[in-house]
């Protein structure tokens, strides 16, 4: 009996010893991937966009670098914010080091820099990153095709800093949308003979292609502001793809899987339509993200409304042919039902413009299911202007029931107004009279 007890105690002590050793091994120690390693700017304060240099012996061709960010929150229960690992942009590689760019859109942080090789990480050093948060408030930007610039046209608060960005690299930049908190704009432009999606970064003024290959893109589609989709041809037909997953946002959140459907099956365009007839205006998701409102130019200079269902493909809304057709949407607040998912409803529709005839002018019509047949139908206009042509429509996610419209008028030139769904009233932006913009878009 005594021997059994001694044996049991010996086993317990051995397990405790092994556990302690294991804890020590799994804790502070890490695999040495390079020797004599460090960061030239270690413990210094650097700014977003600055180049930081790492050095050491034994770097390999496939080595990557990533960051861990930590910043003070000031909350007793959650004193520190954390984000990581975040991949670093490698500007230059050397046999004994790398040059990396510090990222934008991050709060003032303590940043630890890691070498990453085949899922193993080695800490190289730490730097202090100055505040790089981008504007949280929405601002109105105008696309000036004549001057080949994008301009900050309106802000509710006094704003300093850069106001104009050059778009001469893509002078046909159009169908412009904003993924919230990216501080930049996504749009379409022709390159290598096909229409492709690009992102203009307001922090750097640089352009980023949102497709790795020359995929023909019919339209960009903005949903709830969390993703931007593209209807692209990556085979015989077209399907829906998320093109915004690689964009950095000032929300300090890790990337999550897109809720867009899998990009299958593929569908061909209806007979008589070509890719060149699409892309002037962004598409709009209906509630549920299954159906997209598009518009297409016909060969006779007219426009038709077209719908895309990721399950069934394209189909034209019959009976409508106009001089301009623009999809739009806005959000509506619903009474509290006890379910957060039912507090918001999206209204979608088309602006339809006729240059002459009894219906001359611009009318705004919702697209909703018929109460009897459930077939989608355009409703009677909820707003109508007989003397103005609508050029573009945009909205802000933080303003329920409101759209912002850019008009073209022979006497007044280009003007901008808000329409409020609840009051059914228009409010003019008096500071934006006779502006040279081809389209406007809210962005943050």
C-alpha angles and dihedrals in degrees: 000000000000091000091052091051092049090049091050092050090049091054092049092050091047092051091048090050093049091047092051092049091047092051091052092048094049093045125059098356121090137175115275105235097170132013131228087022131166149126118267092214094043114161092003126121112250131183129234108276094025118134115241123194127219122190142186145116123278105034114164131211096251097047117130133194129220139176138229113206125203125178138170116261099177096223115131093222095039107029096161135045120213136194126172165204095007118172117242127225107244109213098179138002127213133179089250102033151338140252113226133184120234111234130247128226096048129119122244100293150172103239126200114198119214135190109224122203124166092335093312119116132204123187113234101179146292137268134182114242120209119228112287101169114145125221114294094195120085118249130189117242128193128211109222107193093177095059092029091233140122111222135193099239103176142008128176092221132045107277130194130189133049117003105172132049127194118240099174088117087066106019092170092058106149145142085061123191137164129231101211119255094012094104093220143073134256121209147141129270135164118257129162089002098303137085111257138175121253137178123218109207110214090198095060106013087234127136123231124195111228094203125060092210136036096272115168107240120203097188146340116238127203120202127175092334097266099094140018117216130197129205099223140172109234096155134355093325144024130270140167122269136175108239100171101066093103096052117109117232131196092238098093090225125135116245116271129202113274117252092216115119120261110278096254146141108031124220134201122227118264115271113280096026128107132190091253090069093066138063105059092110132028119255122242129222118227119222107293095030094249100108127047126200113223136169128214135195115234124214092254094062093261129118131228131194114243131187128210121203114188089216099045108020132227130345134168122235101237125226099032123102119153145158091256134007122185126180117225141174142186136180128250126203114229129202114275106273096175091256118096091208091061098052094085130053126184121223115202134181149126135276106220121196129193119187093204144006133057092315094049114156137030124315129183116216130179120227109223139153116271110250093230105034099023087224114143111255137172111250128218114286115277091192130023133182118185098188104046138068118216113228102178142352129210138162143194124241091219094056113071118209097008135114128185115220132195112211133196116211128174093223103033099032116213115351134171129221141169122230118207115207095204098050095028087222133134122226119195126220096228093191091057101062120140094000121172096233128132092195140356131214136184113231143164 
